[in-house]
Amino acid sequence: MSNNNTRENFGSKIGAILAAAGSAVGLGNIWRFPIETGQNGGAAFILIYIGCVILLGIPIMMSEFLIGRHTQANTAGAYRKLAPGTPWRWVGRLGVLSGFVILSYYSVVAGWTAEYTILAIGNAFEGKTTADFPAIFTEFVSNPWKSVFWMLAFMIITHVIVTRGVKSGIEKFSKLMMPVLFVILIILAICSVALPGASQGLEFLLKPDFSKITGSAILSAMGQAFFSLSLGLGCLCTYASYFNQETNIGKTALSVSLIDTFVAIMSGFIIFPAVFNAGYTLDSSDIGPSLLFITMPNVFGQAFGSIPALAYIVSVLFYFLLVLAALTSTISMHEVVTAYVSEEFAMSRRKAATLVTLSCSIVGVVCALSFGPFEGVKIFGMTIFDFFDYTASNFMLPIGGMLIAIFTGWYLDKKIVRDEITNNGTLRAPYLPLIIFILKYIAPIAIACILLGQIGIF
Ligand code: PFF
């Protein structure tokens, strides 16, 4: 059981915003968003994505925030407190399980970004041809030791930061690293937009062609909004349990969503002008999952090749940006599970974090090896890594998000909702009825459509 007397809080408003934004900003923005945008028609997809963030993302984020801050408990404890003796406690538990699963496989890709940062620092991409990059990547991921080593390294850094606690670990790291991340992002976007031929990339990002929008593009935009905003697994609920009573929930949700969307769009500005400049077409598989590790190192070499020092700096900064973005997200997933274990099983933070790190590492090793020795092990025709990714992002997060919306919209006492959003009547919140309407009707129906779409019914 949680003991609120010993619970830490974020020390400042900006610390709380940057920590939550750190959770949201991750590989989902710099890797998944450009891929989805590339595959779904560019600017029109981005507009629909922004619509999903406003219509679904912000209300569900506010819902996670108010549940967390009101209960000041881990996500499973929060539902137990608000709906004692009901099956609602399973919503929190599902979140903890999702956090565990996503952290395990996300750390594998996060580890790759660390390896590629080291490769970039060692100037390993210079002089390589287009044909070399797939081989470098395949050789790397199928090497069991390297993959496992980097996954474990990432898990250990995450562990160290989480163990230091909310204020001196998570908040301090986010306040230090998020500004660094923004600066790198802007430098890279300027470099890319200044490339000759960048206009084709800019046009792709800015000129909507709605004929490219299909039902499946809309479903992808909704799914991407969930993943990118870290919704549906109680991550933001856990962070909000460390908000103080002055934190403005509506403003914080708006700030986090704006930052997250800004980073995603900026990543588009980094990637597309450079990709077009290097002569890639978006129809090819270059904009698939291999984007960051096969296409981009090659793109940087080609686009900035006339000034090798610039190509070098851009590559190093790009992979370092990915490491930072991934790390602030792995910290948040680790915290969901650590807070749960520590509070529900009355364990010290250090002990709980160690248990989480050890168990996630074991699953992480299995995920890492699914690119090498375990490649042949298939679950429903997918490798272990793909199965976890598919199940978590396509089912666990949307189901979690839908249940959170239904819980706040239908079950939770509206006085609690009002008091939390208005800080006990001290803030104005004329938008509240609209938020409740969305949580009651629009979000559950829209998410049900995503889920039916996933299983091919809709
Ligand atoms: N939002 C993160 C990203 O965009 O990479 C991923 C993520 C983090 C998903 C935390 C869910 C979560 F709870």
Boltz pocket constraint, residues with backbone or C-beta under 6 A from the ligand:
constraints:
  - pocket:
      binder: B
      contacts: [[A, 23], [A, 24], [A, 25], [A, 26], [A, 27], [A, 28], [A, 29], [A, 99], [A, 102], [A, 226], [A, 227], [A, 228], [A, 229], [A, 230], [A, 231], [A, 233], [A, 234], [A, 235], [A, 236], [A, 325], [A, 329], [A, 330], [A, 332], [A, 333]]
      max_distance: 6.0
